[in-house]
């Protein structure tokens, strides 16, 4: 299975100049890696970043899409239709920061997934447990509940990736062991298979950097990485991509 390395820029960088400089650097870095590379700039920077990367192999994705409709009176939202029109290849859905800061439930996420799939976007569905849930041994049960959002949805496997991001590892420098990630990824794949969804890539996210990427990449059930802070530095992002190539 091809590996994926996707950079989630979140609410970064601060200026358009910095965003375009990063896009140029990622375009160059993509030529040194054989994995599938993607990045998710802010909506304000999306058009400029896409223009720079349009002739490269780099996917450009949205960090989110509107749950309420493809178009309509939804002030402040951006629709799946609009991001496709801007050239998006994929969208993140269900990132823990959206779940936490915006209170997104499975009902909301199901609507987002439907809209994204309908217009041809690849959905990167983010799932993961909190530190309390991890400490109480609830990780797999939490992931099962989060994956239940796919029940009843017609999601072609070629339009779905899963990103396992333990909430307690995001931006903290802490990571589960590779063995723990492997157990979790196998469970996720078994859950998907039980829903009739096979051969879906499962990425790991949560303090992925150029120091731990090689070890993560040696695990056969880790199909790539969703990278946060390290994706804002072209050199470190390139090294991560090379590790998964």
ChimeraX attribute file (.defattr): number of C-alpha atoms within 10 A of each C-alpha:
attribute: neighborCount
match mode: 1-to-1
recipient: residues
	/A:1	10
	/A:2	11
	/A:3	19
	/A:4	24
	/A:5	27
	/A:6	27
	/A:7	24
	/A:8	24
	/A:9	19
	/A:10	14
	/A:11	10
	/A:12	16
	/A:13	16
	/A:14	10
	/A:15	10
	/A:16	15
	/A:17	12
	/A:18	14
	/A:19	21
	/A:20	21
	/A:21	14
	/A:22	17
	/A:23	24
	/A:24	15
	/A:25	16
	/A:26	26
	/A:27	21
	/A:28	14
	/A:29	20
	/A:30	20
	/A:31	12
	/A:32	13
	/A:33	17
	/A:34	16
	/A:35	20
	/A:36	18
	/A:37	24
	/A:38	22
	/A:39	27
	/A:40	26
	/A:41	26
	/A:42	21
	/A:43	17
	/A:44	10
	/A:45	19
	/A:46	22
	/A:47	17
	/A:48	17
	/A:49	23
	/A:50	22
	/A:51	15
	/A:52	15
	/A:53	19
	/A:54	14
	/A:55	9
	/A:56	14
	/A:57	15
	/A:58	22
	/A:59	18
	/A:60	28
	/A:61	30
	/A:62	26
	/A:63	22
	/A:64	25
	/A:65	24
	/A:66	21
	/A:67	22
	/A:68	15
	/A:69	18
	/A:70	19
	/A:71	13
	/A:72	10
	/A:73	8
	/A:74	13
	/A:75	6
	/A:76	6
	/A:77	15
	/A:78	19
	/A:79	21
	/A:80	30
	/A:81	20
	/A:82	14
	/A:83	24
	/A:84	18
	/A:85	10
	/A:86	17
	/A:87	17
	/A:88	22
	/A:89	18
	/A:90	28
	/A:91	27
	/A:92	24
	/A:93	25
	/A:94	27
	/A:95	20
	/A:96	20
	/A:97	13
	/A:98	15
	/A:99	17
	/A:100	12
	/A:101	8
	/A:102	9
	/A:103	10
	/A:104	17
	/A:105	14
	/A:106	16
	/A:107	10
	/A:108	16
	/A:109	21
	/A:110	20
	/A:111	17
	/A:112	26
	/A:113	29
	/A:114	19
	/A:115	21
	/A:116	29
	/A:117	20
	/A:118	14
	/A:119	15
	/A:120	16
	/A:121	24
	/A:122	22
	/A:123	27
	/A:124	27
	/A:125	23
	/A:126	26
	/A:127	25
	/A:128	26
	/A:129	22
	/A:130	17
	/A:131	15
	/A:132	12
	/A:133	17
	/A:134	17
	/A:135	10
	/A:136	9
	/A:137	11
	/A:138	14
	/A:139	18
	/A:140	19
	/A:141	12
	/A:142	17
	/A:143	20
	/A:144	15
	/A:145	11
	/A:146	19
	/A:147	19
	/A:148	16
	/A:149	18
	/A:150	18
	/A:151	11
	/A:152	9
	/A:153	13
	/A:154	12
	/A:155	18
	/A:156	13
	/A:157	16
	/A:158	14
	/A:159	16
	/A:160	21
	/A:161	21
	/A:162	24
	/A:163	27
	/A:164	26
	/A:165	25
	/A:166	26
	/A:167	22
	/A:168	20
	/A:169	19
	/A:170	20
	/A:171	16
	/A:172	10
	/A:173	11
	/A:174	13
	/A:175	19
	/A:176	14
	/A:177	10
	/A:178	16
	/A:179	11
	/A:180	10
	/A:181	21
	/A:182	18
	/A:183	12
	/A:184	20
	/A:185	24
	/A:186	14
	/A:187	15
	/A:188	21
	/A:189	19
	/A:190	14
	/A:191	18
	/A:192	21
	/A:193	13
	/A:194	10
	/A:195	14
	/A:196	9
	/A:197	18
	/A:198	15
	/A:199	13
	/A:200	19
	/A:201	22
	/A:202	27
	/A:203	26
	/A:204	29
	/A:205	28
	/A:206	25
	/A:207	24
	/A:208	26
	/A:209	20
	/A:210	19
	/A:211	12
	/A:212	14
	/A:213	21
	/A:214	16
	/A:215	13
	/A:216	24
	/A:217	22
	/A:218	13
	/A:219	14
	/A:220	11
	/A:221	20
	/A:222	24
	/A:223	25
	/A:224	31
	/A:225	28
	/A:226	26
	/A:227	27
	/A:228	21
	/A:229	19
	/A:230	22
	/A:231	25
	/A:232	22
	/A:233	12
	/A:234	19
	/A:235	15
	/A:236	19
	/A:237	28
	/A:238	24
	/A:239	20
	/A:240	28
	/A:241	28
	/A:242	20
	/A:243	22
	/A:244	24
	/A:245	17
